[in-house]
Amino acid sequence: MEFFWISIAGLCTVAILSFLYSDNPLYKVAEHFFVGIAAGYVVCAEFYNVFLPNLWRPLTSGSDYWLIIPLILGIALFTRFSDELGWISRWPMSVIIGTYSGLAVIGFASGDMVLQVQASLIPVFEPATISTFSSEPSVLNFLQIFRNPLFTLGLICVLFYFFFSVEHKGGLRHIATTGTTLLMIGFGAGYGYTVMTRIALLFDRFYFLFVEWLKIAA
């Protein structure tokens, strides 16, 4: 049975990778197979981990009668399949989008924006780096002194790029151009990290195909 299931996984992997050559029926079968399993798994996980403990059991036990409101809104979502009653689904959809938008703003402000602002409030020159260079003079310790000034200068240039109250011309244009360059470097680094992550996943699939699958088959 282990060889059977590993062979199924290997064949599905080859079928998905066959899309690199051309769109073919084998790829479509594997695609629908993957999407169907993923959708079924999500439905089961949501039913047992969210619907039953958070809605159905508290509602049937009589402890939280107000949960009838999200139950009605959840049922109203299925009116989307009706041409005549489809407008009803807009109400629960608006509640879902509004709620998650508010939670996302709070999460972004507390978990991302505030932390970035705090990390940007640093001294221009750190006394620790200066004392380290004084005690141990070296090129590396000397460059450490200019780490915070370069960061502060780059932060000012990037923020100035988004300052549109003043026309970016003359010397100000060079500041905005420097900010644009730093933004492109940051975006490129993030994109490169994403590509490296995908390549790591590809190597993992190749390892599965040429090592684990062939070892079981042998």
C-alpha positions, -999 to 999 in steps of 0.1 A, spaced: 0 0 0 29 24 7 42 18 -29 7 23 -43 1 57 -26 36 69 -33 32 59 -69 -1 78 -71 17 109 -57 45 105 -82 22 101 -111 2 132 -100 34 152 -97 45 142 -132 10 151 -145 12 185 -130 48 191 -143 36 181 -178 20 215 -181 56 229 -186 55 212 -220 19 220 -230 -17 220 -217 -28 184 -219 -57 162 -206 -33 145 -181 -26 179 -165 -63 188 -164 -72 155 -146 -45 160 -120 -56 197 -116 -92 188 -110 -81 159 -87 -60 183 -66 -87 211 -64 -114 186 -55 -94 170 -27 -84 204 -14 -120 217 -15 -133 186 3 -106 188 30 -114 225 36 -151 217 39 -145 189 64 -120 209 84 -143 239 86 -173 217 96 -156 199 124 -133 226 137 -154 258 132 -191 251 126 -197 224 152 -177 239 182 -183 276 175 -219 276 163 -239 244 164 -230 230 198 -233 263 217 -266 270 199 -281 236 206 -270 236 242 -290 268 248 -261 289 261 -258 314 232 -291 321 215 -276 351 197 -257 327 174 -289 323 155 -279 355 137 -247 342 121 -266 309 114 -292 329 94 -266 349 76 -247 317 67 -278 301 53 -285 333 33 -252 329 15 -267 299 -3 -293 321 -19 -265 330 -43 -275 299 -64 -309 314 -70 -315 339 -97 -345 354 -79 -332 354 -43 -295 360 -51 -297 396 -39 -301 383 -3 -266 369 -3 -252 405 -5 -261 411 31 -240 383 46 -212 390 21 -212 426 32 -210 416 69 -181 391 62 -161 416 41 -167 445 65 -157 424 96 -126 409 80 -116 443 67 -118 458 101 -98 430 117 -72 432 89 -67 469 95 -62 463 133 -39 434 126 -19 454 101 -16 484 123 -5 465 154 15 438 138 31 455 108 29 493 107 36 500 144 65 476 144 80 491 113 77 526 128 94 515 160 122 498 141 128 530 122 132 551 153 169 545 158 198 568 167 217 581 137 250 571 153 251 543 178 277 549 206 282 511 208 295 509 172 318 539 177 333 524 209 337 490 192 357 507 163 377 526 189 387 494 207 390 472 176 398 493 145 389 474 114 371 480 81 341 460 91 337 480 124 342 512 105 314 504 81 291 495 110 292 531 121 275 542 88 248 516 90 222 537 108 230 569 88 225 551 55 193 535 68 180 569 79 189 586 47 173 558 26 141 560 48 139 598 41 143 593 4 117 566 2 92 586 22 99 617 1 90 597 -30 54 595 -17 53 632 -8 34 648 -37 27 682 -22 60 695 -37 69 689 -73 98 666 -77 122 687 -97 157 700 -93 175 686 -63 143 671 -50 140 650 -81 172 632 -72 159 625 -37 127 610 -51 148 590 -77 169 576 -49 138 566 -31 124 549 -62 157 530 -66 156 518 -30 120 507 -35 129 487 -66 158 470 -47 134 461 -19 108 447 -43 134 428 -62 148 412 -30 113 402 -20 106 387 -54 139 369 -55 131 354 -21 98 342 -34 114 326 -64 140 309 -42 112 295 -21 94 281 -52 127 266 -65 132 249 -31 97 234 -35 106 222 -70 138 206 -58 117 188 -31 94 174 -57 124 163 -78 139 146 -47 106 128 -42 105 116 -78 141 106 -83 150 93 -48 120 83 -27 98 70 -55 125 52 -73 138 38 -40 104 23 -32 100 10 -67 134 -7 -65 
